[in-house]
Amino acid sequence: MPPQTGHFILHSNVMPRLTAGRYQLRTRQDGTPFDVEPEVTHIQVSSPRYTMPTDQILSSFPPANAEGAFGERLPQVVLKRRTLPWERNPAGGLDPSDTPWLALVVVAEGEAELSTATAVGECVTPGTTLFHPEDRDVEQGLYLAVTETVVRKIFPTREDLPLLAHVREVDVNDTELANRDDDGWLAVVLANRLPVFDHANGKAVRYMACLVNLEGQLDALPPPQAIADSFVFELAQDWSVLGKLQAQSPDLRVLGGLPLPQPVHRDSREVPIAAAANPPKVHASAMGAALDGAAAMKEVPVTRQWSPVTAQVAAAASDPDARLLVRDTMARGFRLPIELYAREKVLRFPVLAHWSFTTAGDVSFETLMQDLDVGLLGTLPEQQPETASTPELVQTGHIGLDHRTRRGDPVRAWYRGPCVPFPTARNGEAAPGAAPLAHSADQLRRVIPDGREDLGLASAFEIGRLMALSQLSVVSALLRFRGEQFGAGRVRELLAELVDFDLPVLAGTRVDLGRLVALHAIEGFARDTVATFGTRRPVADPGRPLRVSGDLDAVIAEGLGLDLAALRKQADSVGVLAALDATAAPLASPGRAPSDKIVLPALQAALRGELQRTLEVAVPKKAILRGSARGRAAAAAAHGRDALDELLDTLASEPADDDDMEDAP
């Protein structure tokens, strides 16, 4: 059953029939009188491996180059092909595996290094052999260089991978969820890390989401750990070694030119040629420093430079080569040469897609609602007293409270609730036994002799009104009153100004206003029918008398074009009816049919005349004049002639051909 609009169905996975790789298709034929050699065909099932085609990425969250509060939702990327996360076996081989080979990793600035275009053979950790290494979709790709310490802190475990990828089945007509997908099946890969705000230092953090390939490196993922009750953001920042380097600007580390300490390599073959020729001075503090995120950089940290980078990404989007420039610009700040001075092992993971964003705060809907200022226009900030003061109470049960008028003036007012410590007398201004009738709370505001306002009755009125409106029955009764009684009274007042007779007083709870108007209107019309409807016409108008000069038979025969003498002679023998039946009616043009060249122009002229008369009645003369030739000439004289005016005049001056007239309706 397909999902309804606004809903979707979750599937743990959708396994492909064949995983990506090379296969042999062997065919043989049996049951023939002769032997047939089997045929071996080599086929290859392809799938992305080092780069993700842009047409396969449907959407991502957070959006690329976005700034906002993203710390309460896991980043994700949505893929169009439902089987894409399971089309390769991350452990190697051709057997399908429910463990996806893709993972979405979120790194902050300084935690990892995103390489530039590199040969795909070098995009994996040295010593790692992929299954069918010759299977490559591109020649150059990107990789994420990250230390084992950071991998253990921010990468998902092997057991988490099946939980971080799923398939959604969405109604294809649901544009909010399907997002222009062709079949409504979407593969979603989630990250395992929340891009939180740096609460310790109160600053924004730039993150980069990388869709990485885990083939052949499942053993490098962190082992399962016990669930932690809390998370310390500072422990995820892992590159205090970089912060101990003395430099004027962090740009030197990104752009090069800063003498970096030479790391201790396990193998001399890993030492870069340039570094081996000119070894820089080794700083013991940097060499022996532990990779601990507790320390901070002495210079302005790169995480404070997120705003200029965001502007640079927006500027790069307008370049003709925007596809490459935007990706390269978003990678700024994530290309610190970590592999040059890391003491521990650095792992490489191929990156199929990446985008950066900034967590600029921890604002959420809940915090916005809590900090919402509900004061009226002109409200001044409240001044909290430094020390608690004694409440201002009087014997009548009133308490003095701070009050702010609609103009924003802070004053003191008296308030008393419905419960009092002892019996009290009713307000002396009211009539005995009855409370004053009020239509609004402001009518019950009282000023007592000390100059303050007593808002007890006004508050009670407003509280009671709100309590009544919270009941559905009260609201329904008010709506019925407005639709029936109030509407009928308003219509009655309008009718009283239009008719010349007095309308009766509305009595009862329900009045059929339509019947009331109809009966009184008919009664008023019947009083003087001549003045209302005019004089009465006869049922049948006899019309004017016909004047016939001469014999009636001769007049009729002449009108019909008949020979009266011949008709009478024939009627003497066969009768009048038989003679009329045998006489043929004469035609206007004996011998030939009417010519279309004569009849059609006459009909067209009559039709145009009737149409023009109809337009003169339905359309103002100014509108008709504007569309006629005279109107176009007047408009051209006022605003100048153009090519369209000349074309219309040419068509109007050309005579119509006979063929055109014959084809005209």
Beta strands, then each sheet from edge to edge (+ up, - down):
strand 1: 8-11
strand 2: 21-27
strand 3: 39-45
strand 4: 57-61
strand 5: 67-68
strand 6: 76-79
strand 7: 102-108
strand 8: 113-114
strand 9: 118-119
strand 10: 140-147
strand 11: 165-170
strand 12: 185-190
strand 13: 205-213
strand 14: 346-359
strand 15: 399-404
strand 16: 410-415
strand 17: 446-447
strand 18: 453-454
sheet 1: 1+ 11- 12+ 6- 4+
sheet 2: 2+ 3-
sheet 3: 5+ 14+ 10- 8+
sheet 4: 5+ 14+ 13- 7+
sheet 5: 5+ 14+ 10- 9+
sheet 6: 15+ 16-
sheet 7: 17+ 18-
end
